[in-house]
Amino acid sequence: MAKKKSLSVSVKPYAEAERPVKAVSEAAAVGLSNTLPTAQSLYTYNCCLDYVKFRFNGEFDAHSDFFRNLLAVLKVKPSMYVEEHGNNGYEKKLVFDENVIFQIGGRTTRNGDGEETWLMEMSGSSCRDFDTRGCSWIDLLSLCLKHRGICTRVDVAIDDFTGNISVDEIKYRVFHKLYTMPMRSWKKTGTSDILGEGVEIEDKDDVRSIESLNNGFTADFGTKYSKQLSIYNKKAERLSKEYAVFVKSWLRYEGRFFKESAVSAVNIILASLQDNTFVKTVAGLIRGLVEFKEKNNLDHRHRYMAPVWKKWDNMLHSAEKITFVNQAKIETSLARKHEWLLEYAGKTLVKAYLANPGAFDKLMAFIFNHAVEKLDNSDISSINKLRRQDKRKDVTLESSQQFIKDNFEKESDDPYISAVFYRYI
């Protein structure tokens, strides 16, 4: 069996893939690439955070310890900023280091409780500069969440420089509907020459926006109200802006999470950074938005049964799909679990306790030790939401598993435990 390659978190390929040098054509840009060492084959994948936006409740205080700590984590100088008119209802915009934005003030920006709110926003260029300054995403996200920040948007991206997947292959699968996705609303845009390929758009469970600009290609799946995946020819986009591009192929897969989806995603991302599984997690989040399929004759109701496109699976290095649902669905699910616990599991536990009250703690320790191994980052996200309500520190998957093992000794050979499982469970 061939050994799978591993993705690496690095901003170097992205930084060296382009230069802010004017180039009027691709030929001119390719000519400039000769100034770099002939190491383009080393550019494979770049995985990064590409947009972060938090909303904070309460009056903005530039002299508070939190804001000073925030600027320190961002590594920007407190006195170096430009004040501009705000937008989206905010009165003022404070711009640090050219692209770290804070929006403050405004009557129409108050929350449901009448409190003032303020925003921190970091675009793609801001995120790249953040990496260049040697800042820590763990420190930034942890600090924002600790101070009850609400993430309203977070983007993750994979830049594929290998050329193993071409734009034409993506276009073919989009137009012939060789994909599945969890999103349900639908729209399409684009020029007639791109869409006029004899393929009727009829699946009402697809969200798709297709555009062809500057000899490039963009396919958007999803909606800005929740989750979205954008696949586009990054090389063509940069060339259209007259940047010199030093790679032969550059496809970008950009997962965007908004509102409640952003709250869930940012907790999963933070946990993955803490557990050193960020790249795997980004691949899983992107796979959770769209799954491309091999050619098949299945109708749209059975398309999910088709084999996964091998090139897609290879690009994501076989990462497991990561999905999550909105808060309303979570609350419905928790309500059902609550009913199940009271009506069924509760009765079983009472019977086990009455059978031998003195040994009941051993049974719970045994159950906890087995159950904790099934936790994943999505579970940790839910746990941390509840912990923050009591102003408790966030936990990681690894620390949670270790805590249970340290505090609940496992005794699998106890005859009482065996009797309970055979008689009652």
Residue pairs with C-beta under 8 A, 6 or more apart in sequence:
4 317
4 318
5 44
5 317
6 279
6 317
7 45
7 47
7 158
7 279
7 280
7 283
7 317
8 44
8 45
8 47
8 279
9 47
9 48
9 278
9 279
10 46
10 47
11 46
11 48
11 128
11 131
11 132
12 46
13 43
13 44
13 45
13 46
13 159
13 161
14 46
14 48
14 128
14 159
15 128
15 132
16 36
16 43
16 246
17 43
17 46
17 159
17 161
17 245
17 246
17 247
17 250
18 238
18 243
18 244
18 245
18 246
19 32
19 243
19 244
19 246
20 243
21 32
21 243
21 244
22 242
22 243
22 244
23 29
23 32
23 239
23 242
23 243
23 244
23 245
24 242
25 239
26 239
26 245
28 244
29 239
29 243
29 244
29 245
29 246
32 244
32 246
33 40
33 244
33 245
33 246
33 247
36 246
40 161
40 246
40 247
40 248
43 161
43 247
44 160
44 161
44 162
45 158
45 159
45 160
45 161
45 162
46 158
46 159
46 161
47 156
47 157
47 158
47 159
47 278
47 279
47 282
47 283
48 127
48 128
48 131
48 156
48 157
48 159
49 127
49 137
49 154
49 155
49 156
49 157
49 269
50 124
50 127
50 155
50 156
50 157
50 254
51 122
51 123
51 124
51 127
51 153
51 154
51 155
51 256
52 120
52 121
52 122
52 127
52 140
52 141
52 151
52 153
52 154
52 155
52 266
53 119
53 120
53 121
53 122
53 151
53 152
53 153
53 154
53 262
54 119
54 120
54 144
54 149
54 150
54 151
54 152
55 117
55 118
55 119
55 149
55 150
55 152
56 117
56 118
56 119
56 120
56 144
56 147
56 148
56 149
56 150
57 111
57 113
57 115
57 116
57 117
57 148
57 150
58 115
58 116
58 117
59 115
59 116
60 67
60 102
60 104
60 105
60 116
60 118
61 67
66 143
66 147
68 78
69 143
70 120
70 140
70 143
70 144
71 77
71 78
71 96
73 135
73 136
73 139
73 140
73 143
74 96
74 97
74 100
74 130
74 135
74 140
75 130
75 133
75 134
75 135
76 96
76 97
76 100
77 96
77 97
80 96
80 97
81 94
81 95
81 96
82 94
82 95
83 92
83 93
83 94
83 95
84 92
84 93
84 94
84 95
85 91
85 92
85 93
86 92
86 93
86 103
86 104
86 105
86 106
87 93
87 103
88 103
88 109
89 106
89 107
89 108
89 109
90 103
90 104
90 105
90 106
90 109
90 118
90 119
91 104
91 105
91 106
92 103
92 104
92 105
93 101
93 102
93 103
93 104
94 101
94 102
94 103
94 104
95 101
96 102
97 126
97 129
98 129
99 122
99 123
99 125
99 126
99 129
100 120
100 122
100 126
100 130
101 119
101 120
101 121
101 122
101 123
101 126
102 118
102 119
102 120
102 121
103 118
103 119
103 121
104 118
104 119
105 116
105 118
106 116
109 116
109 117
110 116
110 117
111 117
119 152
120 144
120 149
122 130
124 155
130 137
130 140
137 270
137 273
138 270
138 273
138 274
141 266
141 269
141 270
141 273
142 270
142 394
144 151
145 151
145 266
145 267
145 270
145 384
145 388
145 394
146 393
146 394
148 388
150 263
151 262
151 263
151 265
151 266
152 258
152 259
152 262
153 256
153 257
153 258
153 259
153 262
154 256
154 257
154 262
154 265
154 266
154 269
155 254
155 255
155 256
155 257
156 254
156 255
156 265
156 269
156 282
156 285
156 286
157 252
157 253
157 254
157 255
157 282
158 252
158 253
158 282
158 283
158 286
158 315
158 316
159 234
159 250
159 251
159 252
160 249
160 250
160 251
160 252
160 253
160 315
161 247
161 248
161 249
161 250
162 249
163 248
163 249
164 311
164 314
164 315
165 251
165 311
165 312
165 315
166 249
167 217
167 233
167 251
169 311
170 217
170 219
170 231
170 251
171 217
171 219
172 178
173 179
173 292
173 293
173 309
174 208
174 210
174 219
175 197
175 199
176 199
176 295
177 199
177 203
177 206
177 300
177 303
178 292
178 293
178 294
178 295
178 296
178 303
178 306
178 309
179 221
179 290
179 291
179 292
179 293
179 303
180 290
180 291
180 293
180 303
180 304
181 205
181 206
181 207
181 221
181 222
181 229
181 289
181 290
181 291
182 227
182 288
182 289
182 323
183 205
183 206
183 207
183 221
183 222
183 223
183 226
183 227
183 289
184 205
184 207
185 207
185 223
186 203
186 204
186 205
186 206
186 207
186 208
187 207
187 208
187 209
188 195
188 201
188 208
188 209
188 210
189 209
189 210
189 211
190 209
190 210
190 211
190 212
191 211
191 212
193 212
194 210
194 211
194 212
194 217
195 201
195 210
201 208
203 300
205 300
206 221
207 220
207 221
207 222
207 223
207 228
208 219
208 220
208 221
209 218
209 219
209 220
210 218
210 219
210 220
211 217
211 218
212 218
213 240
214 236
214 237
214 239
214 240
215 236
215 240
216 232
216 233
216 236
216 237
216 240
217 232
217 233
217 236
218 230
218 231
218 232
218 233
219 230
219 231
219 232
220 228
220 229
220 230
220 231
221 228
221 229
221 230
221 231
221 289
221 290
222 228
222 229
222 256
222 289
224 256
224 258
225 258
225 259
226 257
226 258
226 259
226 260
226 261
226 326
227 255
227 256
227 257
227 258
227 261
227 289
228 255
228 256
228 257
228 258
228 289
229 253
229 254
229 255
229 256
229 286
229 289
229 290
230 252
230 253
230 254
230 256
231 251
231 252
231 253
231 254
232 251
232 252
232 254
233 250
233 251
234 250
234 251
234 252
235 245
235 247
235 249
235 250
238 245
238 250
239 245
253 286
253 315
255 282
255 285
255 286
255 289
257 264
257 265
257 266
257 285
260 326
260 327
261 324
261 326
263 385
264 324
264 378
264 381
265 285
265 324
267 377
267 380
267 381
267 384
267 385
268 281
268 285
268 322
268 324
268 377
268 378
268 380
268 381
269 278
269 281
269 282
269 285
270 394
271 377
271 380
271 381
271 384
271 396
271 397
272 278
272 280
272 281
272 282
272 377
274 396
274 398
275 377
275 396
275 397
275 398
277 377
280 317
280 319
281 319
281 322
281 377
283 316
283 317
283 319
284 316
284 319
284 320
284 321
284 322
285 322
286 316
287 316
287 319
287 320
287 321
287 322
288 321
288 322
288 323
288 324
291 304
291 308
291 312
291 321
292 308
292 309
292 312
293 303
293 306
293 307
293 308
293 309
294 306
294 307
294 308
294 309
294 310
296 303
296 306
296 307
298 305
298 306
322 377
322 378
324 378
324 381
325 333
330 382
348 424
348 425
351 424
352 360
352 363
352 420
352 424
352 425
353 360
355 416
355 419
355 420
355 423
355 424
356 416
359 414
359 416
359 417
362 411
362 414
362 416
362 417
363 416
363 417
363 420
364 408
365 408
365 409
365 410
365 411
366 410
366 411
366 412
366 414
366 417
368 404
368 408
369 404
369 405
369 408
369 410
372 400
372 401
372 404
372 405
373 401
375 397
375 400
375 401
376 397
377 397
379 397
380 395
380 396
380 397
380 400
383 395
383 400
384 394
384 395
387 393
387 394
387 395
388 394
395 403
411 417
